[in-house]
């Protein structure tokens, strides 16, 4: 017995010294298992996020729930206002149980009153991106299957543009105003002000289960028309548990300046939410101080914008202790904590529609999580070899996928099962099926295709490399656009860079191109840029073409938009922006003239 105990101790110590993160790895998986069990218990008892909210209303009615501008709304206020909103929907049978209502508004408290009101009467909401217009707006609305649209007053013109199409589908349109200036639209606020704030019967939502949809949340649409992902009530619980695992407590004040239609209502977890209508780098820390914020939500570009603001003496004068989000670059991460103080950054990885997530619980700068046997055993996933040119996983002679080697970027996939379901996209079976990967490691298995390339290093840290759609092949090599952009933006004269691949007649694959903006008070130095890319990038990854713009188009979640740039290519006849060509012979980036363009496209100049 003693011998076996000694052997076990020796094995344990060997594992410990070999893996200094052993205890953290075990704790992380333990927390995930406990979270899964908690969600399963809620599923069995049909206990929803709304039930949690209503309990908080009873337990802490006067606790601040929403801080917005100079207003404070308590949990009791939120309950009563959402009751009023629900009664407007119920009026004259406008909305029935199980219906979907589309919400088209910016970050404001009304967004939450409307969603809570809809859930109280057994309905769900489609969260429309307030930046979309015309064809995209009508497409997103139609995908939801909604027959009612509620829009902000400032978005009146956008709705009016698609009103004829909406009326053809017999859609009821509400504008969040006391009066509506357009026929065929109704005002909402006046009806809400006259409605009762009394509690609603729970019978109105008796048909709901935790598998029922709570919201439809749309992809950002960087590569086409947005898709509506189904977010169930059980998914909301998973999101709430993820926040707890990241270190958020009920005593925290969360600052949400990202769009609510993307950050979801999974943040409703008995916290106080400080809400801003739109992200502002210049006002960010003043808002944090104003609302005594302790936790911020971020995406990578947001952190970079904050780091680019002018330094102030009170940069570290705040109560923020935790930052939760995704996509922050290693250099931005380091600078952020150096400048703004000891803020713990928790990088997370996951997709709205996904069935798998990662958390950087060790604090390793740049990583999104760790690859461990225990995590993979309990929550099956893998990084597999991927052919970026064909856009499909590589398979062996048996037709099965192949795991990527350490240090090799590969496609992240996660097993689809009853414990880790994939609900798919609303009314889009084709796109749903594209996300399902069959026969991955054995015939008949089913995995979720994340569409993301990740890499596992020798120390088992996992790093996000790129979106599959943001990777192109050139000179027989795969080029990761974010890595090229990171190198280019190290130059003092370059503020931002959007990297993508463009087709060149007679050439296989796509040549690299970067659209950039210049730093303030800086001029473009083509010789210096050439020297830099040659020094830091392999030949196949160097942008063959550069385009200078005053600003880069981005989505509402600060992702660079590439499709239009790819379509425009590098033709100087079709644009007025300054264009440059990588001239290896003269060791410089030279202006891309019509003659050079013709020589490249005709094959006279080989690149």
Secondary structure as UniProt FT lines:
FT   HELIX           2..18
FT   TURN            20..21
FT   HELIX           22..45
FT   HELIX           49..59
FT   TURN            61..62
FT   STRAND          64..68
FT   TURN            69..70
FT   STRAND          71..74
FT   HELIX           75..90
FT   HELIX           91..93
FT   TURN            97..98
FT   STRAND          100..104
FT   HELIX           109..120
FT   TURN            121..122
FT   STRAND          124..127
FT   TURN            130..131
FT   HELIX           134..144
FT   STRAND          148..152
FT   HELIX           153..155
FT   HELIX           156..168
FT   TURN            169..170
FT   STRAND          172..176
FT   TURN            183..184
FT   STRAND          186..187
FT   HELIX           189..194
FT   HELIX           202..205
FT   TURN            206..207
FT   TURN            210..211
FT   STRAND          213..218
FT   TURN            222..223
FT   STRAND          228..232
FT   HELIX           233..245
FT   TURN            246..247
FT   TURN            250..251
FT   STRAND          253..256
FT   HELIX           260..263
FT   HELIX           265..267
FT   STRAND          272..275
FT   TURN            281..283
FT   HELIX           284..291
FT   STRAND          295..299
FT   HELIX           300..307
FT   TURN            313..316
FT   STRAND          322..326
FT   HELIX           330..340
FT   STRAND          344..350
FT   TURN            352..353
FT   STRAND          357..359
FT   TURN            365..366
FT   STRAND          369..370
FT   HELIX           373..378
FT   STRAND          381..384
FT   STRAND          386..387
FT   TURN            388..391
FT   STRAND          392..393
FT   TURN            397..398
FT   TURN            406..407
FT   STRAND          410..415
FT   TURN            426..427
FT   HELIX           429..434
FT   STRAND          436..438
FT   TURN            443..444
FT   STRAND          446..456
FT   TURN            458..459
FT   STRAND          461..467
FT   HELIX           468..470
FT   STRAND          471..474
FT   TURN            475..476
FT   STRAND          477..480
FT   HELIX           481..488
FT   TURN            489..490
FT   TURN            492..493
FT   STRAND          494..502
FT   TURN            505..506
FT   STRAND          511..518
FT   TURN            520..521
FT   HELIX           526..536
FT   HELIX           539..541
FT   STRAND          545..548
FT   TURN            556..557
FT   HELIX           563..568
FT   TURN            569..570
FT   HELIX           572..574
FT   STRAND          578..583
FT   TURN            584..587
FT   STRAND          588..591
FT   HELIX           594..602
//
